[in-house]
Amino acid sequence: MQKPIQPHWRLPRYSADPAVRRGQLEAEPLPASNAALLDEAAAEVPDRLAWRFIDSGETATYREVQASVNRIASALHGMGVRKGAHVAMMVPNLPQFPLTWLALGRLGAVMVPVNVSYTGRELDYIVNDGQAEYLVIYEEFLPTLDAMLKRPAALADARVIVVGRPRPGQQDWQALHDSGDPAFKAPEPVDLDDLLNIQYTSGTTGFPKGVLQAQRYWITQSRINAFRDGLAYERILISTPFYYMDPQWLLLMTFHQRATAFIAAKQSTTRYTEWLRTWKIQFSLMPAEVMFKNPPSPDDGDNEIRRVNVYGLRKEIHAAVEQRFNVNAREAFGMTELGSATYMPLEVEDMTGSGSCGMAGPFRECKVVDPEGREVPRGEIGELVVRGSGILRGYFNKPEATKEAFHGDWFRTGDLFRQDERGYFYIVGRVKEMIRRSSENIPAREVEAVLKDMPQIVEAAVIGVPDDLRKEEVKACVILQPGLTKSDVPPEAIIAHARRFLAPFKVPRYIEYRSEFPRTPSNKIRKPALIQEKPDQRTDSWDRVDGVWR
């Protein structure tokens, strides 16, 4: 059921017509950087709360955030961080993360965010591939730093900044902050086309690729989400980790709206409706599939939500989700390389439950094409390609991957779509060999490479298994060395090996032992044939979660 759009929700400068509103939004001037956006907000609403960290209770006004950003930018500059320097960051949802990111933006330096669940092997790859010259790290993750295989010479202890208690020779984030100048001015100009992030995204060739995102990417992405519905938001929820994309644009979206961000330490479906109710949240991303599986509560619909974004919500339950939680749930499609690509306008009520992820959003053009890049007729399936202002600049130090990712200036998403006669897009499947587990993209080849490093395994094929809770789970099919059996190499041994080298979300849930794989004439494993062999891929597999053979 559609939640009525109240007149006082609307920003008067925007039309109620999505097409007109798009033009208005695209015509507006953009701030020159994320720090410039902060400065504009601090000048306009200096004493308004910019954020509240829900679990710790820490708050800061826009004036206080601005001063802290200047302090840490000043201190980093004093350490030698200059425009263009690469700074890795492995920090959970604490104020130090957004403050440091904004400070790097002030300097024109580049953040390389690191998933806090990564092992030493994965940190090693990100730091070396991203050519990080400095590292900001939370004290609890120092053992991960110790476990790196090849720490670059440039990353000496004097360039390791610790949030918490540093070891001898390392830098103390808080001491640096306190020594900085709250009125610091960056010595070099920073504009929209300066690089801000090397954001790693899972690739199909094994390891992630570093997506080059300029200041324009982040300003555009956050502005799209802030104003594409033409609504005012005063309180915005951030509950996913800052090393992901969403919290970064959600924070800048908050600044665009001169609103307050309510930031959780980590995602919690059991606390989600409590957060909405307690903090009177008006916009958030909603883990709707998982929320809907929770037992109903009389308080489920007690909120002031104006819109929630959902991704891949089953069309069969879409209307029921809106009714139960008293929300306007709208689909959208985006990715690390593009930010926002499509969205469903708030005003479009008849598409609820259609399964569509909407139309091309502001600053974006989208079309469905054949393998040669030619647009296919409406209703036919092809690959979605996207172009527009503020998309990726390419992949860091991977010119061939960058070249392969484009048809001219159209970015190839690797996702199969169709478009209906009204112009709405629908996700059909994936071209890329990727497993989508909850909000994580897991490249099958990376998991396969780790498993094949185990001496007892000759070959491995990793596939996704449908899962009601997480959409997909990871399954590994393995062939052992001749003469070995699953008694010699039990599933627990394979899983223990995977846990040494993979983040927990990448570790296979299911293990199947095989004597052979279906193959192509060139002897490559035929994944589609492997997937289609059984109606239920859990059959004949060890389930590590339930501890049983299926």
N, C-alpha and C positions, 0 to 999 in steps of 0.2 A: 504494500500500500504506500503510495507516494505521501511523504510528509509535506504538508503545505509550505510553499516558499513565502515567507512573510515579507511584506514590503520593506520593513526596516532592516532586513538582511542585505538589501541591495545597496551597492555603492552608486551614488547618483550619477557619477561620470560615465557609467557603462550602460549600454543598451541591454534590454531584456532579450534581444534577438541574438543568438549565438554567432551568426555570420557577421552582423554589424559589430558586435563586441570584439570579434577577432581582429577586424581592421583597426578598431580603436586601440587595442592592446599593442599591435605591431607598430603603430605610428608613434607611440610614446617613446621619449628618449630613455636610454638605459644608464644607470650609474656606471662609472668607469671601472669599478672593481668591487669585490666583496667588502673591502675596507671602506670604500667610498659609500656603499650602501649603508654600512653601520654608521658612518659619520653623518649621513643625512638623517637617519632615524634618531641619533643622539642629539642632533641639533633641534629636531622637531619635538621629541618627547623624552627629554633627558631623564626625567624622574620616573618614567614608566618601567615596570619590571620587564626586562628582556627575557629572563628565564627563571624558572624554579626547578631545581633538581629534586624530584619527588621523594626519593629514598633518603637523601641526606638533609633535605630542607634548605640547601644553599640557594640563595637568590642573588640577583644582580640587576641593577637598573641599566638602561642603555648607556648612561654616563659612566657607570662603573665598569661595564664591559669594555667600553671604548678606552678607558684609562688602563685597564689590565692588558688589553691587546697592545696598546702602545708600549707598556712596560716590557712585555715579553719580546716584542719586536725589537725594542732598543737593546735588550740584553742579548738576543740572538745576533743582532748586528755586531755587537761588541765581541762576540765569540768568533766572528768571521763569516756568518751567514750572509750571503749577498744575493742580489737578484739572479735568479736562475739556479741557485743551489738546490740540490735534492735532499729533502729531509724525510726520513722514514718515521712513521709514528705507529706505535703499538701500545695503545692506551684504551681502556674501557670507557664507558659513559660517565666521565668525570668532567668538571668544568675545564680542566687543563686541555682536553682535546679540542673543543671549539675555539678556545682562546688561542691556542697555538696555531690552528689552521688559519684563523683570521689574521694572526700576526704574520704568518708566512705570506698571506695575500697582501698584507701591507708592504712587505719588503719586495714582493715580486718573486719570492722563492717558491719552491714546488714541493707539495706534500706527496709522499708515497705511503698511503695507509696500509696497515698490516692487520689482518684478521687475528684477534687475540687468542684464538684456539689453535693457531698454527704451531707446528713442531719446529725444531731447529732446522730441519731440512727445508721446510717451506719458507721460513724466515730467511734462510741462506739464499734461496732463489730470488725472493723479492728484493732483498737488499743489494745483491750483486747485479741482477738484471736491471733494476731501477737505478743503479749507480748512486746509491744513497751515500752522502758525505757526512751526514749527521743522523742520529737516531734519538727520538724521544720515546721512552719506554716506561711502563709502569713497573714498580719494584717487583711485583709478583712474577713478572715474565723474564727476569734476569737469567734464570736457569735456561730458558729458551735461547737467549743470546749465547750462553755458554755452549749450547748444543749445536751451534752453527758449524757447518762443515768447513767453510772457508770464509772467514771474516775478512773483508777488504782492508787493506793497510790504511786507507783513508779514514776508516771508522775506528780510530783509537779511542781509548777510554775518555780522553779529554773532550771527545765529541759525542759522548753518550750522555744524554740528559735524562735523569731519572725522576719520575713523578713518585714521590715517596722517599725512601732512604737510599741514597746512592752508596756505592762501594768506593773505597779510596781511589782517587784519580778521576772519578766520574763527576758530572755536574748535577747540582740540585735544582730542579725546576723552580721550586718556590723561592730559593735564594736568588736565582736569576731574575725572577719576576720582581721581587722586592727591590732589587738593585736598579731596575730599569726606570726610564724616564716616562712619566705619564703623559707628557706633552711631545713625545718623540714624533718627528716628521721623517718619513723615508727619504733617503738621499737621492734615489732614482725614481723617475716617474713610472707608474704602473697603469696599464690600460687594458681594455677588454681582450686584446689579442695576445696578452702575455700568458704563458702557461701557468696553471695553478695546481693541477693534480696529475699524477700518473696513477690512475685508478686501475688496479688489476682485475681482470675478468677472466673467468675460466674459458679456456680455448679447447678446441678439439684435437690439437696436436700434442697434448701432454700437459705442459705447464701453462699457466695463465699468461696473457698478453697485457702489457701496460697501455691502457687507453689514455691518449693525450687529451686533456680537457683544459681549455683555456678559461680565463676569467669570464669570457662571453658565454661559455657553456653554462656555468653556474648561475650567472645573472639571468640568462634567458630561461633556463630550466625552472628556477625558483619563481620568476615572474609569471611564467605560464601557469603554474599551479596556484599562485596567489590570486590571479585575477581572471582566469578563463571563464569562471562562472559569474563574474561580476558581483561577488558577495563580499561582505566584510567578515573577517574572522578576528576575534579578540583573544582567543585561547586555543592553542594548537598543541596536540600531543605528539611527542617523539618517544618511541618506545623500542626502536631497533638500534643496533650498535652503530656508533658514529663512523666506524671504518667502512660501513656500507654507504651507498649513495644516498638513500632516502633521508637519513637525519641531516645530512649536509644541506640538501636543498630545502628541507622542511625548516631548518633554522633560518636560511635566507628568505624563505617565504614569510616567516614570522617577521623578519625585519621589514620586508616590503609592506606588510600590513600594519606595521607599528604595533604588533601584538605581543603576547607573552607565550613563550614555549614552555611546556611542562614536560620534563625529560625524565624518563624512567631509567633505572640502572640496566634493566634488560626486559625483553618482551615477556609478558605473562598473560595468558588467556584467562586465567582465573581472577586476575585483578583488573582486567581491561574495563569491564563495565563500571567497576568501582571508581576507576580513574575518570571515566567520562562523567560520572555523577558528581564526584567530590570536587573536581576542578572545573566543572561546567564547560567541558571541552566542546568546541564548535567544528573542528576539522581534525581528522586523523586518517591514517591508513588502518584498515580493519582486517584482522585475520579471521575472516567471516566463516570459512569452512570449519575451522577448529572451534570457533565460538559456538557455532550452531550445534556441534556435537555435545557441548556441555549441557548438563541438566538445566531446564528452564528455571528462571527465578522471577519473582514478582517485580524485581527492580530492573529487569533487562531493558525496559524501554524508558527508564527514567533518565533522560539526558537532554542536552541543549544542542545536539549535533545538527549542523546545517548540511554537511556532506561528509561521507566517508569514501575513500578510494578502495576498491577491491580489485583483485587480480586473479583471473581464472576461476571465478565463482561459478559453481555449477548452475546452469540456467534453471534446473528443476527446483532449486531451493531459493533462488534469488528473491522472489516476492515474499517468501516466508521469512527470510532474513530481515528484509525491510520492516515487515509487520512486527516481528518479535522484538527487534531492537530499536524500533521507532527511528529509523535512519533513512536517509536518501543514499543508497549504495550505488555507486556508479563505477563501471568498469573503465579501465585504461590500459594502455600498452606502452611499455618503454623498455629501455635497456641501457647498459652502461655507456655504450657508444653514442647513444642518441639523447639520453634523458627521456623526456616525454615525447611520444610519437602520436598516439591516438587517445581520444577520451570521449566519453559519453556525456553530452551536455546535461546539466541538471534538469532543464526544462523538458527533456524528451522522456515522457512517462511510458509511452507505448512500447519502448524497447526493453523494458524490465523483463528479464527472463528470456530474452532473445538469444543470449549467448554471444552477442556482439561486443567488441571492445571499443566501439565508437567510430568516430570520424577523425580525419587528420586535425590535429590541434593547431593553435597559433604557432607561427614561425615554422611550420612543417608542411611538406608535400609528401603524399604517400601514394604508391600504386603497386599493383600486383603484376609480376612479369614472368616470362618464360626464362629458361636458362641463358638465352642470349640477351636478356634485358629488354625484350619487347613486351609492351603491356598486353595482357590477355583480356578477353571480353569479360564483362561483368558476370559473375556467377561461376567463372572457371577458377581453378586452383593454380596458384603459382607462388613465387617467393615475394614477400613484401620488401620493397625498397623505399628508402626515405631520404629526403634531402631537406636542407633548411639552414637557417642561421644558428650557430652555436652548437653544432654537432661535433663529434670528435675530429681532431686534426690528423689522426692516424694512430698507429701503434708504435710505441717507443722502440727505436732501433730494429724495427722489423719492416723494412720497405716492401718485401715481397708479400707479407701478410696484409699490409696496407693496400697494396695494389689489388690483391685478390678480393678485398672487402668491398670494392666499388665497381659499379657500372657507370663510368664517367664520374659525375658528381653525386650519383645516387648510392647510398650505403646499402649493402646487401645484409639484411637482418639474419638470413639463414632460417627464417621461419616461414612455413607455408600458410597462406591466407587465401581468402576469397573476399570479394566485395559485392554487396548486393546493389540492386538498381537505385536505391536511395543514397548510396555512397557509404554505407556502414561496413566496417571491416570485421571479419571473423577469423580467429586463429584456428587452423586446421591441424597442424602438426609441425614437426621440425625437420629441416634439412640437416642440421648439424647433429653430430653424435654427442648428445648431452643428456645428462640425467638431471631432472629438476626435483630436488628434495626440499620440501617446504620453500624457503626463500633462497635456497642455495643452488647454483649451477655447478654440477660436478662433471668434469670432463672424463669420459670413460677411459681415454688413453692414459691419463695420469695415474689412475688407479691400477690399470693393467701394467704400466711400467713398474710400479712399486711391487706388485705381486710377482712379476717375472724376475725381479731381483732376488727373490727367494730361491736358493739353489735347488730346492726340491720340485719347483714348478717349471715345466717346459714352456707352457703357453697359457694365457688367460684371456678371457673375453668377458667384458663387464657390460651389463645391460641394466635398464630400469625396469622395476616391477611395480605395477599399479598398486597404490596404497590409499585407502580411504582418508587417513589422517594427514599424510605428508605428500600426497599426490603420487610420488614415486619413491621407492627404496632401491638401494644399490644391491645388485646381485653379481657375484663373481663365479664364472664357470672356469674351472681349471683342469689342465692335463698335467699329471705328475710325471716325473722322470721314470723311464722304464724300470719295472721291478718294484716300484713303490705303490702302496695302497693307501686308502684314507686312514687305515689304522696306523700306518707309519707317519703320516702327515695329517693329523686330525684337524678339523675346522678351527679349533681353538688356537693351534699353532699358526695357521694362516692369518687369523684375526689379530693375534698378538703381533705378528710381523707388520701388518697393515697399520696397527696403532702406533708403531714406532715412527712411521714416516708420513702419516696422513692425519689431517685434522679429524676430530671425531665424526663429523657429519659425512666424511668421505669413506669411512670404514664400511666395507660391505656388511649388510645384514644377513644376506643369504649366500651360502657357499654350495656349489654343485660340482661334483667330480665327474669328469667325462673322459672317454677314451679317444674321442675325435670330435671335430667341428665340421659343420657344412662349409664348403669352400667354393670360391670362384675358380675359373680356369687358371688364374694366375696365383692360386693357392692362398688368397686372402680369405679370412673368416667372413662368411655371409651372415652378418648380424640380423637382417630381416628374417632369414630362414631360421636362424637360431631362436628368435623371439616367437616365431609362428609355430614352432614344434609342439608347444603345449598350450592348452587353453588357460592353464594356471601355472605361471613360471615358478611358483613356490614349491611345486611338486618335486620330490626327490632332492630337496635342498635342506641344508642345516640352517635353522633360524636362530641366530645368536641372541636375539632379544627374548624369545620365548624358550630358548634352550632345548629345542626339539627338532627331530627330522620331520619334514613335511611329506 
